[in-house]
């Protein structure tokens, strides 16, 4: 069996230290976070993924949220 040499990519992945820095500040919001916040504003509880499975209910909810954002 061949030994891993320090110059090989796999060796660097397994043993090496990551380069660079993490971004400062709080993590960016994900789409899922925005959906959950909008549902909380509407007072709609439950699992949003389950709700999204019903196309008609999901479309009605999205239209309702879109109307909230327009002043």
C-alpha positions as CSV (number, residue, x, y, z in Angstrom):
1,X,0.0,0.0,0.0
2,X,1.4,3.4,-1.0
3,X,2.0,5.9,1.8
4,X,0.5,9.3,1.5
5,X,3.0,11.9,0.8
6,X,2.7,15.4,2.2
7,X,2.4,17.0,-1.2
8,X,-0.7,15.0,-2.2
9,X,-4.1,16.7,-2.0
10,X,-5.8,14.0,0.1
11,X,-3.1,14.2,2.8
12,X,-3.5,17.9,3.0
13,X,-7.3,17.5,3.4
14,X,-7.0,14.9,6.2
15,X,-4.1,16.4,8.1
16,X,-3.8,20.0,7.1
17,X,-5.3,23.0,8.8
18,X,-7.9,25.1,7.0
19,X,-6.8,28.4,5.7
20,X,-8.7,31.7,5.8
21,X,-10.9,33.3,8.4
22,X,-14.6,33.0,9.2
23,X,-16.7,36.0,8.4
24,X,-17.4,38.4,11.2
25,X,-20.8,39.1,12.6
26,X,-23.9,37.0,12.8
27,X,-24.7,34.4,10.2
28,X,-26.6,35.4,7.2
29,X,-30.3,34.6,7.1
30,X,-31.3,31.6,5.0
31,X,-34.4,31.3,2.9
32,X,-35.8,28.9,5.5
33,X,-35.3,31.5,8.3
34,X,-37.2,34.1,6.2
35,X,-40.1,31.7,5.6
36,X,-40.3,30.9,9.4
37,X,-40.3,34.6,10.3
38,X,-43.0,35.4,7.8
39,X,-45.2,32.6,9.1
40,X,-44.7,33.9,12.6
41,X,-45.9,37.3,11.5
42,X,-49.0,35.8,10.1
43,X,-49.6,33.7,13.2
44,X,-49.6,30.6,11.1
45,X,-48.2,27.7,13.1
46,X,-47.1,24.2,12.1
47,X,-44.6,22.8,9.8
48,X,-44.0,25.0,6.7
49,X,-42.6,22.2,4.7
50,X,-45.8,20.2,5.2
51,X,-47.8,23.3,4.3
52,X,-45.8,23.7,1.1
53,X,-46.9,20.2,-0.1
54,X,-50.4,21.5,-0.7
55,X,-50.0,23.8,-3.7
56,X,-53.3,25.7,-3.3
57,X,-52.7,26.5,0.4
58,X,-49.1,27.4,-0.2
59,X,-50.0,29.8,-3.0
60,X,-52.6,31.5,-0.9
61,X,-50.1,31.9,1.9
62,X,-47.4,33.3,-0.4
63,X,-49.9,35.8,-1.8
64,X,-50.8,36.8,1.7
65,X,-47.2,37.3,2.7
66,X,-46.5,39.3,-0.5
67,X,-49.3,41.7,0.4
68,X,-47.8,42.2,3.8
69,X,-44.5,43.5,2.3
70,X,-46.2,46.2,0.2
71,X,-46.7,49.4,2.2
